[in-house]
């Protein structure tokens, strides 16, 4: 039973990896411009992600280290600092896009300009992500999936031409603008495969104390969780392919165009449900990226980390520290760490 409950970890990871502002935008653009023909890109990205997530979980089980721990221990402090810098930049960009998506959701719901709610949404998104996560147990975050499930309901209500949908899973050459077609396909893959997913998943495996009996469960959890996210992404693309072409919309340029995607299926409530879904999914992605970044820094420097760990009070120091001395001290600290 405990192993079955751990499926929530895979679902949480998939919500943050698949269903977020980038994936919603790219899936909508793909459906509006090329119909069902780019469904194969979602499948390819999903298969790659399943293997990568499963390997990160298997590594955590076999070595009792997270991915960040393993990188620092195996390749040394110099390589870890370089990796940390690159991933930090990526996570910062992801977090900025998720905050923007959360602001867009608030703006759509309140029917006001984006600039009016931008600052409030920024602080609200970050503060509530950190505060709510540490107040409640991670397993409660599984309910974030409800927001994404609305797209699946909408796609089923629209009753798409299933024969055409199935053909979309087979890669084909586009009939127009092959460069744009390739750009959208690569964008879908990039939105699915994000580095913070592996950090978050392996950290969760260590926190949940997975042992050798979880090897099979890890495969199941990675497969089911990532497939859950893929189904939602496919549903968004299918909805876009059905809703936008009859309206003459072939190029999605903003969330104001994406907002009515659920209206034909769910009526006037579809507009507000989309705004709620956008806010929920961006909240989950912002939470996951933020925690993955914090986990990587703490694990790499050998600091205490856990959702249940209490912070240790640190006395503030006003004495200036030269940059060169701080850098040398940082590297010395990293080199002296040995993970058991």
N, C-alpha and C positions, 0 to 999 in steps of 0.2 A: 504493500500500500504506500509506503514511504517513497518508493521509487516511482510509482505512478504519479504521486503528488509533485515530484520534481519536474514533471513535464511543464509545469508553470514557468520554470526557469527558461526553457526553450521558447515558450510562447512570449515571455517578456522580452527576450533577446530579439525575437522576430519582429515584435511590434516596433522596437527601436531601430532595427535594421532595415525592415521593409517599409513599414507604414509610417512615413514621416514626410516632411514638406517636400523633399527632393523627389521621393518616389511618387507621391501624388501628382506632382507637376509633370514629371517625365512620362508617367503612364497616361496622363490626360493628353499630353502633346502627341504621344504615339498613336493613341486611339483616334484623335481628331484628324491627324494628318494622313495616317496610313491604315486606318481600320484595325482589323485583327491581325495584320501581317507581322507585327512585332511581338506577338505573344511568346515566340520562341526565345527572345532575349531574356524574358523573365525566367523561363525554365533553365536556360544555361546559367544565369546568375545564381539561381536557387541551388542547382546541383553543385556548383563550385563552393557556395557558402556552406552547404551541408557537410562537405568533406572538410573544409577548413574549421568549422565549429566542432565537428567530431574530433578532429586531431587536437585542437586546443583542450578539449575536455579529457581526451585520452592522455595527453601530456601531463595534465594536472593530476590525474589519478595515479599514473605510473611513477611520477617523480615527486609528488606532493609539493610541487612548485607551481606558481602561476606563470603565464607566458612572460610577464615582465621580469620575474625572478630568474627564469631560465635564460633570458637574453643577457642579463647582467652577469650571471654566474658563468655562463658558457663563453661569452665573447668579450667580457671585460667592461670596465667603466667607460672607456672612450666610445665604444660602439653603442653602449646603452644611452649615453648622453646624446649622441647623434640621433638615435632612434627616438628618444624622448622628445627632442626638439621637433623632429618632423611630425610625429604623431600629435604633439601639442598644437602645432599649427593647423593640422587637419581637424582636430577636435574643436578648436576655436572657431573655425569656419562652419563646421557642422552645428555647433551650439548657436552661432549667430543666425544661421538659417532657420533653426528650430524656434528661436525666440521671435524671428520675423514671422514665421508661420503661425505662432501663437497670437501675435499681434494682429495678423490678418484675420484669424478666426474671430477675435474680439471685435474687430472693425466690421466684419461681415454681419456678425450677430447684432451689433448695436447700430448698424447702417450709418457709420460715421467715417470720416476720413482716416486713413492709416496713420498719418502724422499725429493726430490727436491722441491716439491710444498707444503710440509707439513706446514712449518712455514708461508709461504705467505698465504696459504689457511686459516690457523687458524686466523690470524689477519684480513684478508679480510672478513671471515664469520661473526665473532663477530661484527666488526665495522660496516659493511654494514647492519647487522640485526638491530642493535639499531638505526643507523642513518636514514635508509630508513623508518623504522616504524614511527618514530616521525616526519619525514618530510611529510609523506603522511598519509591520513586517513586510518583507519583499513579496510574499505570496499574495498579498492584497493587490499588488500591481497587476495581477493577471486580468483584472477587470478593465484595464486599458484596452484589451482586445475587443470589448463590446463596441467601442467607437469604430474600429475598422470593420467589424462584422456588418455594419449598416450598409457598406458598399456591396457586400455579397448579397444581402437581402434585395437591394435595389437592382442588381444585375439579374437575379432570378425573377423578380417581378416583371422586368422588361422583356423576358422571354426571347433572348437573342437567337439568331439563326445558328444552331449548334454545329451544323455542317461547316459553316464558314469559320466558326470559332476553332474547330478542330484543325482546319487547314492552316490557321495562324501559328500553330505549334511547329510547323515545318518551315525552316528557313527558305526564303525565296528572295529573288532580286526585285528591287522596287521598280515600278513603272515610271516613276518621276523622281527627280532630284535625289540621286543616290548618295550624294555627300551629306545632305540633311538626314536622310534615312540612317546612314551609318553613325552620324552624330547622336541621334536619338537612341540608337541601339547601345552605343557606348555609354551614354548618360544613364540608361537603365541599369547597365552592369555596375557602373560606378555608384549609383544610389543604393544598390543592394549590398555590395561588398565594401564594408567599411572596417578599418582596423580596430575601432573601439569595441566591435562585437566580440572579437576573440579575447580581449582583455577582460571584458565584463563577464563573459561566459566562464573562463577559466577561474576568475576570482570567485564566482558563485559556486563552482565545483569545490574549491578549497573551503569556502565558508560553510558549505553544507556537509563537509567532511566525507566526501565520496571516497570509497576505498575500492579494492580490486573487484568487488562484487558488482560495481557499477559500470563495467566496461560495456556490457550489452545494453544496459539502460541508457548509457550515454549515447549510443548510436540511435536508439529509439527516440530519445528526447531531442537530439539534434535534427533528426529527420522530420518528426512531427512538428516541432516548433517552427522550423524554417518553411515547411510546407504550408503551415497556417498563414504565415506572412505572405507567401507566394500566392495563395488563393485570393487574398485581399487585393494584392497588386493586380492580378489578372482581372478581378471584378471591376477595378477602377478603369482599366484599359478597355474592357468590354463596354462599360457604361459610356465612356467617352466616344467609342466608335459608333454607338447607337444614337446618342443624344446630339452630338455636335454637327456632324455632316448635314443632316436635314435643315439645320439652322444656318448653314453656310459658313460655319466656323471651322477652318482648317488649320489655324495657327493660334495656339494658346499663348497669350502674352502676360497674363496675370491671374491672380486668384479670383478676381471679380468675374472672370469668364468661367472659371471652374465651379464657382459657387452653385449654379443651378443644376449641377450634374445629377442630383438626387430628386429634383423637382418632378420630372416626368413620371418617376416610379412611385414616389411617396407623397406627391401633392405639395401643397404650400409648406407643410412641415419639413419637406426635404431640404429646403433652403436653410432652416435653422439647425436641422440635424447634421448637415454638412459642416456648418460652423462649429458645432459641438464636437464632431468627429475630428475636425482639423485641430482644434485645441487639445483634445485628449491625446491624439497620436503624437503631436509635436511635444506635448508635455512628457510623454513616455520616452521619446527620443532624446530630449534635452536632459532628462534625468539620467538616462543610460550613458550618454556621452560625458556628462559631468562626473559621474561616479567612476567611470572607466579611467578618466584622466587622473582623478584623485588617487585611485587604486594604483595606477602605474607609477606615479611619483612616490607614494608611500612604500610600495613594494621594492622599487628599485633602490631606494635609499635605506632600506631596512627599518623603516618606521613601523609603529604599530598601526594596524588597519583592520577594520571590521565594522559591520553595521551595528554590532552590539558593544564595541569597545568604547569606553569612556575617554574623552580627550584629557590629556595630561596638561595641567596648567604650566605655562612657560613664563618666566619672568622677563619682562621687556628690557632690552638693553639699548641705551642711547649712544654708546660709544661707536664711532665710525669704524668700519672695516674696509681696508683697501680691497679693490676688486681683484687684484692678482692674488692676494692672500686668501680671499674667500673662495676663488676658483681652485686654488691648490688644496685648500682644506676640504672642499667638496669632493675632489678626486681622491684624496687620501681616505676620506670616509667611505667612499664607494669601494675602493680597493681592499679595505679592511673587512668588508662584509662577507660572511660565508654563511650560506643558508643550509640549515640542517635538513 
